Amino acid sequence: MVQTAAAMEAYNAYWANSFIPGAEIMWMVLILILAVIALWQARTFVSQF
């Protein structure tokens, strides 16, 4: 799937105008943090048995 220049410009403008600073990177960091928390929760849950 090829994105047009207009689509890329709209995508970049969306992240540039976001209320989160550095939003184009922060969403990836947030996913990683949530994954670590989920693994920790799963580990503590399993260790109860």
C-alpha positions as CSV (number, residue, x, y, z in Angstrom):
1,M,0.0,0.0,0.0
2,V,1.5,3.3,-1.1
3,Q,0.7,6.4,0.9
4,T,0.4,9.7,-1.0
5,A,2.3,12.8,0.0
6,A,-1.0,14.3,1.3
7,A,-1.6,11.4,3.6
8,M,1.9,11.5,5.0
9,E,1.5,15.3,5.5
10,A,-1.8,14.8,7.4
11,Y,-0.2,12.1,9.5
12,N,2.8,14.3,10.4
13,A,0.5,17.2,11.2
14,Y,-1.6,15.0,13.4
15,W,1.4,14.1,15.6
16,A,2.9,17.6,15.4
17,N,-0.3,19.2,16.8
18,S,-0.7,16.6,19.5
19,F,-1.0,17.6,23.2
20,I,1.7,15.1,24.1
21,P,5.3,16.3,23.4
22,G,7.1,13.9,21.1
23,A,3.9,12.0,20.5
24,E,5.2,10.1,17.5
25,I,7.7,8.4,19.9
26,M,5.7,8.5,23.1
27,W,3.0,6.1,21.9
28,M,5.7,3.4,21.3
29,V,7.2,4.0,24.8
30,L,3.7,3.8,26.3
31,I,3.1,0.4,24.6
32,L,6.4,-0.9,25.9
33,I,5.7,0.3,29.5
34,L,2.3,-1.4,29.3
35,A,3.8,-4.6,28.1
36,V,6.3,-4.7,31.0
37,I,3.6,-4.0,33.5
38,A,1.5,-6.8,31.9
39,L,4.4,-9.3,32.1
40,W,5.0,-8.3,35.7
41,Q,1.3,-8.8,36.6
42,A,1.2,-12.1,34.9
43,R,4.3,-13.3,36.7
44,T,3.0,-12.3,40.1
45,F,-0.4,-13.9,39.3
46,V,1.2,-17.2,38.3
47,S,3.5,-17.2,41.3
48,Q,0.5,-17.3,43.7
49,F,-0.2,-20.9,42.7
